[in-house]
């Protein structure tokens, strides 16, 4: 059954089952997008578009937006929501940055899968594709950190959100090592959702949370290419 959600500007976003709906991390990243200088006609890439809320937010600012998701259902949902909003968004199906290899962007947005998971590898189907990211939660984050610089124009920037459970220092170091100038620009503590709540004991056993923890910290990273 389709659910009707709201994007950061209150616009309707249709989200079918097994597609990631806008949550706290989406809203926090959308607020960072609003603060980001963005000229009309700027080229923006949304990596892991889900239902398309961030892609629509960028398109409303006059950007030329490309959205990518590795789940067919998510890619089709982004395309549907862009059509309903009468916004032009190029939607591509594929694995992270691969569909736009060789292109350059002024801004890259990403709310990738980042939840630590006990299972090996990444899920290939089902709703967990939107959040499970390996035992340390970095299976997707690291690939974005390593590849974003090659897709940015000089002066371009990456806005990335993930949980503090994945390691804030690791992301800053990885982005800096990739040739970007990275910083944390926002943080917010939120209660565990159903997925983290169901894994609380496993997260404790892995040393990722302290006993009794019921909140995670969402972190926004800004990384720009200066050269």
VMD Tcl script that draws the C-alpha trace (Angstrom):
set ca {
  {0.00 0.00 0.00}
  {1.27 3.47 -0.88}
  {1.92 5.85 2.01}
  {1.84 9.62 1.67}
  {4.79 11.35 3.32}
  {5.96 14.97 3.34}
  {9.29 16.24 2.10}
  {11.26 19.03 3.77}
  {9.03 21.71 2.25}
  {5.76 19.98 3.06}
  {5.20 18.66 -0.44}
  {3.62 15.22 -0.87}
  {5.91 12.27 -1.51}
  {4.36 8.91 -2.35}
  {6.27 6.00 -0.85}
  {5.37 2.39 -1.69}
  {6.34 -0.55 0.52}
  {10.08 -1.42 0.53}
  {11.12 2.13 -0.40}
  {12.84 4.32 2.20}
  {10.47 7.06 3.35}
  {11.72 10.47 4.57}
  {12.96 10.21 8.15}
  {14.99 12.35 10.56}
  {18.16 11.84 8.53}
  {16.40 13.00 5.35}
  {15.13 16.13 7.07}
  {18.53 16.95 8.56}
  {20.22 16.60 5.18}
  {17.49 18.67 3.51}
  {18.13 21.46 6.02}
  {21.83 21.35 5.17}
  {20.89 21.56 1.50}
  {18.87 24.70 2.18}
  {21.94 26.35 3.69}
  {24.16 25.38 0.78}
  {24.78 28.08 -1.87}
  {23.30 26.70 -5.08}
  {23.15 28.68 -8.30}
  {20.24 28.13 -10.71}
  {21.16 25.41 -13.17}
  {23.74 23.81 -10.87}
  {24.26 20.10 -11.47}
  {23.21 18.08 -8.41}
  {23.52 14.33 -7.84}
  {21.37 12.51 -5.28}
  {22.97 9.13 -4.49}
  {20.51 6.66 -2.99}
  {17.40 8.68 -3.74}
  {14.80 6.47 -2.05}
  {11.45 8.17 -2.55}
  {13.12 11.25 -4.03}
  {12.55 13.85 -1.31}
  {16.09 15.29 -1.54}
  {16.12 15.26 -5.34}
  {12.85 17.20 -5.36}
  {14.20 19.71 -2.83}
  {17.21 20.41 -5.05}
  {15.05 20.65 -8.19}
  {12.80 23.21 -6.50}
  {15.86 25.41 -6.12}
  {16.37 25.39 -9.86}
  {19.12 22.78 -9.98}
  {19.53 20.19 -12.72}
  {19.14 17.02 -10.69}
  {20.24 13.46 -11.33}
  {19.03 10.81 -8.89}
  {20.47 7.30 -8.59}
  {19.27 4.27 -6.64}
  {20.25 0.62 -6.88}
  {16.69 -0.52 -6.13}
  {14.37 -0.45 -9.13}
  {11.38 0.28 -6.91}
  {13.09 3.34 -5.43}
  {14.21 4.65 -8.82}
  {10.66 4.33 -10.18}
  {9.28 6.03 -7.06}
  {11.62 9.00 -7.49}
  {10.54 9.26 -11.13}
  {6.86 9.16 -10.13}
  {7.23 11.79 -7.41}
  {9.14 14.12 -9.74}
  {6.38 13.79 -12.32}
  {3.67 14.47 -9.72}
  {5.56 17.56 -8.53}
  {6.14 18.67 -12.15}
  {9.86 18.83 -11.55}
  {12.54 17.66 -13.96}
  {14.75 15.00 -12.42}
  {16.89 12.52 -14.35}
  {16.52 9.18 -12.60}
  {19.03 6.37 -13.11}
  {19.04 2.81 -11.80}
  {22.42 1.48 -10.76}
  {25.03 0.92 -8.10}
  {25.94 4.15 -6.31}
  {28.26 6.31 -8.43}
  {28.71 3.92 -11.35}
  {25.79 5.23 -13.48}
  {27.33 8.74 -13.62}
  {30.96 7.79 -14.16}
  {32.74 10.48 -16.19}
  {30.27 13.24 -15.33}
  {30.86 16.20 -13.01}
  {28.57 17.84 -10.47}
  {28.44 20.98 -8.37}
  {26.83 19.20 -5.42}
  {26.43 15.58 -4.38}
  {23.81 14.61 -1.79}
  {23.72 11.21 -0.12}
  {21.72 9.55 2.61}
  {23.18 6.08 2.10}
  {22.61 2.81 3.95}
  {24.64 3.06 7.17}
  {23.13 0.75 9.80}
  {25.52 -1.88 11.18}
  {24.12 -5.34 10.46}
  {25.04 -8.80 11.73}
  {24.62 -10.46 8.33}
  {27.48 -10.75 5.83}
  {27.57 -8.44 2.82}
  {24.84 -6.15 1.59}
  {21.24 -7.25 1.00}
  {20.34 -7.63 -2.66}
  {16.60 -7.27 -2.26}
  {13.96 -6.15 0.20}
  {13.60 -3.06 2.39}
  {16.91 -3.69 4.20}
  {18.70 -2.51 1.04}
  {17.90 1.02 2.26}
  {19.69 0.71 5.60}
  {21.88 -2.38 6.13}
  {25.57 -1.62 5.43}
  {27.79 -4.40 6.75}
  {29.01 -5.16 10.24}
  {30.49 -1.69 10.81}
  {27.91 0.23 8.78}
  {30.56 1.55 6.38}
  {30.20 -0.70 3.33}
  {28.47 2.05 1.33}
  {29.74 5.14 3.14}
  {33.37 4.32 2.35}
  {32.66 3.93 -1.36}
  {30.98 7.33 -1.47}
  {33.85 8.94 0.43}
  {36.37 7.43 -1.96}
  {34.51 8.23 -5.18}
  {32.85 11.59 -4.63}
  {35.90 13.74 -5.36}
  {36.20 12.36 -8.87}
  {32.65 13.46 -9.66}
  {32.90 17.00 -8.27}
  {33.86 20.10 -10.20}
  {36.43 22.39 -8.55}
  {34.52 24.23 -5.85}
  {31.89 21.49 -5.72}
  {30.75 19.87 -2.48}
  {29.42 16.68 -0.95}
  {26.70 16.63 1.71}
  {26.53 13.25 3.45}
  {24.54 12.00 6.43}
  {25.08 8.89 8.52}
  {24.86 7.63 12.08}
  {27.61 8.31 14.56}
  {27.66 4.54 15.10}
  {29.64 4.28 11.83}
  {32.50 6.43 13.07}
  {32.69 10.17 12.55}
  {36.48 10.35 12.62}
  {36.76 7.60 10.02}
  {34.55 9.50 7.58}
  {36.43 12.77 8.05}
  {39.76 11.00 7.51}
  {38.51 9.13 4.45}
  {37.13 12.28 2.82}
  {40.31 14.26 3.52}
  {42.46 11.41 2.18}
  {40.36 11.46 -1.01}
  {41.33 15.10 -1.60}
  {38.31 16.84 -0.09}
  {38.20 19.36 2.74}
  {35.73 17.82 5.18}
  {33.95 18.99 8.32}
  {30.95 18.11 10.46}
  {28.31 20.79 10.00}
  {25.36 19.42 11.98}
  {24.47 16.78 14.56}
  {21.21 15.58 16.05}
  {20.38 12.88 18.59}
  {17.27 10.84 17.78}
  {15.64 7.81 19.42}
  {16.42 4.40 18.01}
  {14.01 3.37 15.31}
  {12.64 -0.16 14.94}
  {15.76 -1.53 13.21}
  {18.30 -0.33 15.79}
  {15.95 -1.23 18.65}
  {15.74 -4.79 17.35}
  {19.58 -4.97 17.27}
  {20.33 -3.32 20.61}
  {21.87 -6.40 22.20}
  {23.98 -7.16 19.12}
  {25.16 -3.53 18.98}
  {26.16 -3.75 22.65}
  {28.02 -7.00 22.00}
  {29.93 -5.32 19.17}
  {30.87 -2.38 21.38}
  {29.02 0.05 19.12}
  {26.71 1.30 21.88}
  {26.81 1.39 25.66}
  {24.38 -0.69 27.71}
  {21.05 1.08 27.97}
  {21.61 3.39 24.99}
  {18.38 4.27 23.26}
  {19.50 7.12 20.99}
  {21.84 7.55 18.05}
  {23.52 10.66 16.76}
  {22.92 11.66 13.14}
  {25.85 13.55 11.62}
  {26.00 15.79 8.54}
  {29.34 16.03 6.72}
  {30.26 18.78 4.28}
  {33.25 18.11 2.05}
  {34.34 20.44 -0.74}
  {36.78 20.09 -3.59}
  {39.01 23.12 -3.55}
  {41.23 22.20 -6.50}
}
mol new
graphics top color blue
foreach p $ca { graphics top sphere $p radius 0.5 }
foreach p [lrange $ca 0 end-1] q [lrange $ca 1 end] { graphics top cylinder $p $q radius 0.2 }
display resetview
